[in-house]
Amino acid sequence: AGFIKSPLSQKRLTQDSVELYCEAIGNPIPEIQWWFEGNDPNETYAQLWDGARQDRVKINATYNLHSTSTISIANLTSDDSGMYECRASNDPDRNHLSKSPKVKWIRSQANVFVIERPEIATHVSESSGKLTLSCNMSAPHPAITGHKWMHGEKMLEQDENTSAFTSYVINGKREEHSGVYECVYEANPQIRGQVNISVPPQVVAYKKSEHGNEGDMGVLTCKNPSFPAVTTWSWYKSGHGVSALLENASGRYIIKSSGDKTELRILKLDIEQDTGDYFCNGTNSYGTGDATVNLRVRSRLAALWPFLGIVAEVLVLVTIIFIYEKRRKPDEVPD
């Protein structure tokens, strides 16, 4: 057996995860095992298995033409620091309890260093139509070579400043720029802080006016593009000066909701009962927001009226022409 790829040493922060990869070749196909030795001088190598360390260890292995194995450890602690060893062997006696293998296990090692995660104090301030996002990392921390500000996958700003403090300015109101922002410290390992701009739901209707035919199903939709997500959605219908709460239990209404969207379906639309204004209301820990959707229900014969109008016009024209032809005097015959 021989290694094609060996695991690489890595630095990680507490609460992060780490993944090590090993690949071996041989005939017959070798078996791969993972072993660990901690930094304690009295600690010896111990074999790792899938589900170890309170199910934080996951091992995936495939044996097809050659052997591949990946070990991943989630929610790292300082006790996870140490030497990780990938062992491979295709000796038939490799796992025999009394016989020692003729060909010993070949080994490839990688060190994993888990360092304590430094605390990052975050803050959002608003003044003169501007939002200022800031991060300040406490000591001790790794050497910093620069900063990045991210919003999702989009990079907003980048610098090569070595300070533990970094800030980013947004022009606009809080409601227009809600979301999750990240301050990224370029270091070994990379350190990220999260800055949240949180607002009450900024609910908007997908369409302010919806149309439906009598007897069909009507669909009304509202969205919440702001952060954080809506925890509770509700629908109301206005009528006679009051608003009635609509619920799934009524039988005619089906409400489907997620954190950023709600949908009201009305079965078998009725012109008299269902026409009117509907209100969608969203609530999160910062407040509430709502939007209005107007629903118009048309008769099933509504599409026929233009056609019937054209037919009526043609009939009137034909009638007028017929009467005119009947009343017109015959032309005089010349001598």
Disulfide bonds with the S-S distance in Angstrom:
Cys22-Cys86 1.95
Cys135-Cys183 2.05
Cys222-Cys280 1.91
